[in-house]
Amino acid sequence: MYQQIKEYIKEQIQSGELRLGDLVFSEKELMEKFHVSQITTKNALNGLAEEGIVERIRGKGTFVAESDFLKESNPSVMSPEDYSNGIVGLILPSMKTKIEQELVNYIELYASKYKYNLMVKITRESQFEESNAIKTFKELGVKGLIIFPTEKEVYNESILRLSLDKFPFVLIDRYLENIRTYSVSSENEKGTVEVISYLIRKGHQNIGLISPLITNTVTIERSIGFEQAFLKNDLVVNKNLWLLLNFNKISIEETPLLIKRFLMSNPDITALFIMNAELARYTNIAVERIKKEFSREIEIISFDYSGIEGVSYIQQDIEECSKQTIELLQEQLTGDYRPRRVFVPVKFINELF
């Protein structure tokens, strides 16, 4: 009888009813099903365990194990080694923006195509947490890292160390100036030149800029693009029309008031370029208040979609950025080390047409 029970369980595995890791019938369930004693069912399960077909764990039960029998019975069943090339770590400053959410979605998609599992850590804009995430991922044995750096004036020493050690990693959105690393970012400068030139062609000359402190490659490139557009049109940039905000001071409670105060003190401003979607939302609140109180019209264009109807924006191709990031990481993991910066084109979305 115990041989019949063994054959029955094997048939369940062959048919796919029981798959890798599934819980097998208990001794009691088999006793009731076959009307036999517990010693018989115990011998059957122990026999399968000796053949490596199942694994018995005290206090938890009997489970279908990874075995030659399983692979021969169901060729579609693969071991973790068969379907995964390992883990890739993704480090993000937050998950609150649409851009960051899209990055996770598309990076996971393209990582899967190379058979990598993705593990995510959020730093909450802390360089300490960023360093801790890098250390943790390395201890876990990740194959490589994708890092969206925090908004700080200087780069984390842990990231610099990765570069010196030639550990496989790619920076996304930003890059290390004067240091040879792999990075993927959007064409920030070209995109900004396009939209500022568009505003100038419309007759705007007193164009304001609202931005976080210009401390990283993203804000630097966008501010350079702003200036380049003026230079190409033989106009002088008035940086008195730039409002630069401390990262720690940006909030829905405080920022709209600061922007309104700035606009009231600069009545000649007729258009605004906003560095990111969050600031665009706060700017729109201030502009709407000024429009209501003083009937003053101010055109807004932002980098990234703010979710506000009528506000034009520069659209980043997050899917292409993610694809390029995974391909650069895969290049390093296959032994080809050629650090470089990749810039992905952006698109101007004009909401006024």
N, C-alpha and C positions, 0 to 999 in steps of 0.2 A: 504493500500500500504506500509505503514512503516513496518508492520509485515512481508510482503513479502521480503522487503529489508533486514530485520534482518535475516530471514531464509536463504536468499541467501548468506550472509556473513558467517553465521554459517556453511553452506555447504562447502564454500571455505576453512574454517578452518578444517572441518572434512576430506576433501579430501586431505589435505596437501598442497593445493595451497597457502594458507596463513599459515605461521608458526610463532612461538614465536618471537616477536619483529618486524615482518613485518609491513610495512606501509599499512593501509587499504585504500580503495577508498575514495576520498574526497567527500564532499557534492556535489560539482559541477559535478564530474564524475558520481555520482549516479543519479543526476538530469537528465543528458543526457542519461544515460543507461535505466532508468525506465520511463522517460518522466513525471516526477513529479515535484512538487515545492520544493524549498530549505527547507521549514519548515518540509516537509515530511521526507527528507533525514536526516535533523538535528535530528528529533525525533527518527529516526531509530538508528543512531549512539549513541545518548544519552541513548537510551534504552539498547543498548549493553554495554555501559559504566556502567550503573547502575547494570547490572548483573555481572560486573567484567570481561567480555569477551574481552573488548578492553579498552585502556587507551587513553584519549584525552588530547593532550598537545597543549596549545595555541601557535599559530605561527609555529607549526611544523607538526601537523597532528594527525591522529588516528592510533594507533598501536595495534597489537594483544598482549594481556596481558597474564600473567601466571594465569591460572584459573583451577578449577576442570573440567570445560567444555573442555578445551584444552587437559588436561591429559586423560579424558575419550574418547575424539574424536580420539586422536592420542597417544597411550601409549608410543611411542618412544620418545615423547617430554618430556624432563626432565628439572627441574629447576636447577639453578647453584648449589644449595645445593645437588641435586641428583647426579650431575656428578663431583663434585669437593670436595676434602677434605681440600681445602684452598691453600694458596700460600707458596712456598718454595723459599727463596732467595739464589742466587748464586753470590758470590763475587770473581772476577778475577782481577789479576794485569794488564792484557791486553788481546787482542784478536788477536795478530799478529802472534802467532805460530800455527802450525798445531795441536800440543798437546792441546792447549787451545780451539781451534775450535772443536776438537773431543770431548773434555770434555763437552762442551755446548750441542753438539748433543746427546751424550749418556746419560747425566744426565737428559736432558729433556725427552728422551725416557723412562727411567726407572721411573722418577717422574710421568709421565703420567699413567704408569701401576698401581701406587698407588693412582691415581686420584688427583695428586697435579699439580697445575699450577706453572710454573717456571718464576721467575723474576730475571733479570741479572743486576748487577752493575759492572762497570770497574773502578778500582782505579788508573790505570796508574802509578803503583809502588809508590803510595803516602800513607803513613800511616794515614795522615789526612783524605784522601778520604776513606780509609778503615774504619776508625772510623765512619765517616759520613754515610757510606753505612750501617754499622751495626745499627746505631741509626735510620736511615730512615726506614729500613726494620722492626725493632721492632715497630716503630710508626705505620706502615702500618698493623701490626698484623700478620706478617708471622708466620707460624707454626714452622719453623726451618730454619737453615742457613747452607750453604755449603761454606767454605772459602778456597780459594787458596791464602795463605798469600803473602805479598810483600817481595821482596829480601832485607831484612834489618838484621842488626846484632842482634837486639833484637825484640821480638814479641810485637805486639801492646797491650797496656793495655786493650783496648776494648775487645780483644779476651780473655785475662786472666779473665776479668770480666764475660764474658759469661760462662766460665768454673766454676767459683766460684758460679755463680747463677744457675748452672745446666740448663741453657737454651739449648734446643735441637740444637746441631750443630755438624758438622763433618769437620775436616781439611782434605784437599786433597793435596797430593804431599809432604806435610811436617807435622811435629807434634811438640808439645811443650815438650821439654825435662824436665823430673822430675815433670811433671804435668799430672794428670789423665784426659785425654780427649779421645774422639773418633777421629781416624785418619785413612786414607787410603793412602798408598804410594807404589811405586814399590820396588822390591828387588834390590835396588841400589848397595849395597855392594856385593851381590852374583854375580850380572851381571858384575860388574867391575872386580872382581876376575877372572871370566871366560875369559874375553877378554884379560886381561893383561897376564894371564897364557898362553893363545894362542900365544901372541906375543913372549913371552919368549921361548916357544917351537920352534918357527920359527927361533930362534937364535938372536932375539933382546934383548939386555941388557941395552942399553942406550935409555930408553923410556922416552920421555918428556910428561909433563902434561900441558894442557892449560885450564884454568878455571877462572870463576869469583872469587872474594875473597871468601874464604871458611868460610862462616858465618852462614849457615843454615843446617838443618838436611840432605838435599839432597846432597849438596856439601861435607859435612862431611862424610856421608856414602860412597860416591863414592871415596873420597880420602883415606878412611880407606881400601876400597876394593883394591885400587891400591897398598897400602903398604903390605896388607896381601898376595897378589899374589907374591910379591918379597920374603917375609919371607918364604912362603911355598916352594919356589924354592931355598932357601938358598942364596939369593942375597941381597945386600945392596941397599936401596933406596937412590938415589942421588937427593935431593930436589933442588939442583942448576939447575936441568933440569925442574923445575916447573915454569911456567909463570902464575902469578895470577893477574888478571885485575880488576881494580875498576869498579863497575857497571856503573857509570856515564861516564866512558871513553870508553865504548864499542860502536863502530860505524864502519860502512863500510869505512869511510874516514880514520880513525886513526888506527883501530885494525890490519888490514893486514900488515901495516908498522911496528907496534910494534912486531908482530909475526915474520916477516921476519928478523928484527934486532936480535931478540932473537935466531932464528935458525942459523943465521950467526955467532953469538958469541958462539954457542954450536955445532960445526961441527960434533961431535961424535953421535948426535941424529940420529937414523935410523927409529924411529917410534914415533907416537904421539897418546896419548889418549885425546880426547876433551870432555869436560863436557856436552856440549849441541849442538843442531843443528845449532844455530846461529853462535857460535864460530867455528864450523866445516866449515861453508861456508867461513868465513874470513880466517881460517887457510889454506883452500884449495887454496885460491887466493895467499897467501904467498908461499906455497909449489910449486905451478905451476911456479911462478916467479923464484924461486931458481932452479927448475928443468931446466927451459929454459936457465938461465944464467950460471949455474954451472954443469949441468947434474947430479944433486944430487937427489937420490930417497929417499923419506920418506913415510912410510906407515901411513895412518890415520885410526883411528877407533873412532867413536863418540857415545855418548849416544843420542839416537833418530835419526831418519832419516833426513839427511841433504838435500836430493834431488839431491845429486851429484853422478853420475854414478861411480862405482868402490870404493866408500867409504863405508866400512863395518860399522855396527852400532848395538847398543842394542835397541831392540824394546820393548816398554812398551805396556801392554795390557790395553789400555784406556777404552775399553768397560767394562772389568771386574772391573777396578777401579771405574768406574761410578756406576755400579750395586751394588758393595759392599758399596759404599758411601750412596746410597739411602736406602739400607737395614739397615744400621747402624742408619740412621736418623729415619726411620720408627720404629725401635726398641725403640728409645727414646720416640717417639710420642705415642707409645702404653703403656708407663709407665714402661718399662724395662730399667733400667739404669745400664749398665756394661761397663764403659769406657775401651777401649783397642785399640791397634794398629793392623791394618791389613796390611800385606805385600803381594803384588800381584806379581807372578813370571814374569820374563822378558825372552826375547829370543834373542840369538846372530844371527844376519843376516850377513852371510859372503858373501860379494859381489864379492870376488875374485875367487869363485868357480862357 
